[in-house]
């Protein structure tokens, strides 16, 4: 049983997602105030009492349309500090998309390891736990933080959708690079168990150096299947398109992309409109406001992440097991 009352806040930039989580959780959003000042500074404070409470703050840390990544990060950090100063017993940052998670290691001399610096900022303001969905590298995420971390997987969301959308026909799951093989295999095994039939696998080669992507090798038996390319995020879409074309060349009948975070940066719309990709399934952790190409938009399916996030918050508050929701 919970030992502290639950309080759920959603900062303004993630208000819609916060309301959806509150509805799924069956708990009201707590009240807060955010103010911007003429010089660009800002503040946020809780309006409801949080003394002795188990507090959860929702803020997805992607850029745009009105606030930058850094604006959102600072707002969240300052608000967490205010909550701790106001007597909150525990504060959990619910960051469905975690900024700077891709810069988790040095790839050039004197490179920053930004994920570790982000962790230090969260810990400095007193954060007790950080929850995120389909973080780029779960191991690096967990190792960067000293406070508790919860790395959720998008697999339950995608499998629930696929059970209804793809009830029949051969399937295969493809990782677009070697780094995503564990993510792809988790989805493949879960989907195989849910459907009660074999699901094939494949791997597309990718090398990146100084922003240039190369590699043409494709391994896997995907001929005649609906190929499911699994990745954590879409930025420009180039990696996804390379994998889709490789799968088509290997005989895949259809290609669907399953991606947790749709950032859709400049150029992504034209890439995703390519005939090699039949459908793009993303979650609502980042609103697809940059995707404005009609041939790409009609392919887009957006899955709600609120049920998964609400269940995570409920279990954390009640000190229940999270194993089946997490990426390992």
N, C-alpha and C positions, 0 to 999 in steps of 0.2 A: 504494500500500500504506500501511496505517496506520503512523505513526511512534511512536505511544504506545499502550500497552495500554488497552482500553476497560473502564470501570467504570460500571455502571448501578445507581443508587439510586432508590428510590421512598419518599417520606415516607408516614407511616402513613395520612394522610387519603386518599391515592391508591394504597393498597397493591394493591387488586384490579386496577386498570389497569396498575400497574407489573409485576405478575406476568404479565399477558397480553402486555405488550410484551416482557418477558424471554423468554417462550416463543416468540413470533414471531421474536425476534432470535436465538434459540438461544444466549443468554448468561445466566448466572445473575445474580440480583439480589445486589448487594453488601450486606453487613451494616452496620447502623447502630443507634444508640440514640437514643430520644426520651424525655425526662423532663419531667413537669409538676410545678411546685412549688405549695405551698399558697397563695401569693399571686397565682397566675395566670401567673407567669413560666414559661418553658420553655427547654429546650436540646435540641440535636440534634448528634450527632457521628458521624463514620464509624468503624466498628470494623475494617474492612478497609483495608489500606494503599492510599493514593492517590498517593503520591509519584511524580511523572513521568507520571501517568495522564491519559487523555482521559475526563473524567467527565461523565455525564449524570444529571440529577436530575429525576424526574417528580413534579409537583405541580399538579393542576388547581385553579385559584384561584377557585372558586365557593363561595358560602356554604352552610353546613349539611352534614349534619344536626347534627353535634356541634361543629364549629368554624366561626367566622365567616370571612369573606373576609380580614379583617386578621390573624386568627390564622394562617391558612395562608400568607399573604404573609410575615409575620415569620418563621415557621418556615423557609420556603424561603430567605429572604435570609440568616438567621443560619447556616443549614447551608452555603450557598454560601461564606460567609466562612470557616467552619471548614475546608472543603475546600481553599480557597486557602492558608490558613495551614498546612495539612498537606502542602503541596507539590504539589497537583494542577497539571498542566501546562496544562490547559484545562478549564473548567467550562461546560457548556451547560444552561440551565434549559429543561426541556421542560414548558411550561405549556399543555396543550391548550385550556383556557379561561383567558384572560388577564383578570384583574379590572381594572376602571376603564377598559377600552378604549373604552367609549362616550363618555367625557368627554374627547374629543380636540380640542375647540375651544371658544372662547368663544361662547356664545349669548346672554348677558346681560352688562351692564357689571360689570367686576371678577370675572367668572367664573374659576375655576381651570381650568387645562389639565392635568388630572390624569394623563393618559397620559405627559406629559413628566416629571412628578415621579416616576412609577413607574419610568421609564427611568433617572432619576438614581439611584434607590435600587439598582437592579440593578447599575449600573455602579460604584457606590460600594463594593460588596462584592467586586468583581472578576469579575463575570460576563463571560464571553467571547462567549457567543451565547445568544439567546433564540428558542425555537421555539414557535409557537402555531398553532392550527388555526382557520381561518375567523375571523380577527380582524375586528372591526366595520368598521374603515377601514384597509386595508393601507398606504395611502400615509402616513397619519398615524402609524401604528405604526412604519414604517421611518424616518420623519423624526424621531421622538422619540428614537431610540436612536443612540448613536455606536458601540456594539459591533455585531457582526453580528446580523442578524435573519433569521428564516425564517418567512414567512407561508404556511402550507400551505392548500390549498383542500380542502374536503370533496367536491368534484366526483367524484374517482375512486371514493369510497365509494358515493355515490348512483348513479352510472352503473352500477357493478357490480350493485347491487341491482335497478335498473330494467330492465336487459337481460333478467333472468329474470322479473321480476314483470309487466312490461308488454311482452310480445313482439309484440303486434299492436294495431292500432287507432290512430287519430290522436291526437297528443299536442301540448300547448302548454306553454310555460314562462312563468311570470308573476313579475314582480318586484312586491312589495307596496308599493314606494315608489321614487322616482327614484334614491335613493342606492344601491339594490341592483341597478341595471340591469346593471352590469358583471358582478356575481356570477351573475345569472340568464343573461346571454348566454354566459358561459363554460360553464355547464352545458348550455345549449341546443345550442351548437356541438359540444361533446363527445358529447352524447347522439345528435345527428344523425349524427355520424361513426360512432359505435358501432353504431347501428341501420341505417344505410344508407338512411334515408328522411327527408323533411322534417319538422321540428318547428316548430310555430308559436310565436308570442310574444305577450305582453301586458304591460300596465303599469297598476297601480292607483295613483291619486293619494293622497297622504297629506301632511298638514301637521301639525306638532306645535309647540305653543307653551304653555309653563307647564303641561305635562302633559296638555293638551287636544288630541285628535286630530281633524282635520277633513279634508274632501275627498271628492268622490263620483265624480270622473271615472274612467272605465275606457277604455283604448285597447287594441285588439287583436282578432284574429279567433280566438276560442276555441270557437265554436259546434260542438257535437258531439264535442269532444275530451275527453280526460282531462287536466285542467289541473294543472300542477305548480307550486305556489307555493314559491319558494326564498328563504330568509332565513338570517341568521347565527345568530339566537337567538329563542326564545320566552320572553317574560317573563310578562305577563298574558294574552297571546294575542289582544289586541284588534286589533292590526294584521293578524294572520293572518286573523281572522274577517272583517274588512272586505273584504279581498282575495278571500276565498272566496265571500262573498255577491255581490260584484261579478262574479266569474267565472261564478257560477250564473246571474245575471241576464242575462249576455251569451251564455248558451246552453251553458256547459260541462256535459258529461254526468256527470263525476266530478271531485272535487277532492282532490288529495293535497298534503300539506305536507312539504317537505324542509328540515329545519332542523338545523344542526350541534349547537347547544347548547340542550338543553331545561331551562331554569331552572324553569319552571312555578310562578310565584309565585301568591299568593292570588288566586283567581278564575279562574285559567287552566283548571282542570278543567271548570268549567261552560261556559266559552266553547268549549273544544275538543270538548265533547260535542255541540255544535250539529250539526244534520243537514247543514249546508252543507259540512262537512268529512268526507270518507270515511276518510282514513287520515293518520296523523302519523308520519313517519319521522325519527328523530333519531339521533345518535351517543351513545356512552356516556361522553363527556367530562364530563358531569354526570349523576349517577344521578337518575332521575325519582322521588325519594322523596316529593315534594310532590303528585304526581298520584295522587289517591285516589278519583276518580270512575269508577264501573264503565263508563259509556258512553264515557268518554274513554280509559280504560285498554285496552279491547278494540280500540281503533283504533291503538294504539301499536306501532311497530316500532323496535327499538333495534339499530343497526348497530355492530359493534366498530370502534374507531379504532386498536386496537393494531397491525394490520398496516401501516397507513400510517405511524404513528409509529416503528415498528421499522425500516421501510425508510429513513426519514429519518435515524435515528441511524446505521444501517449506512453510508449514503452519506457522512454527515458524517465519521465515523471514518476512512473510506477515501478522503476528499477527492474524492468523485465528484459529478457534476452532479445538481442538484435541480430543474432547470427544469420538468420535467413534473409535479412535485408541488406547485408553488407558485402562489399567486394573483398575477396581474399585471393 
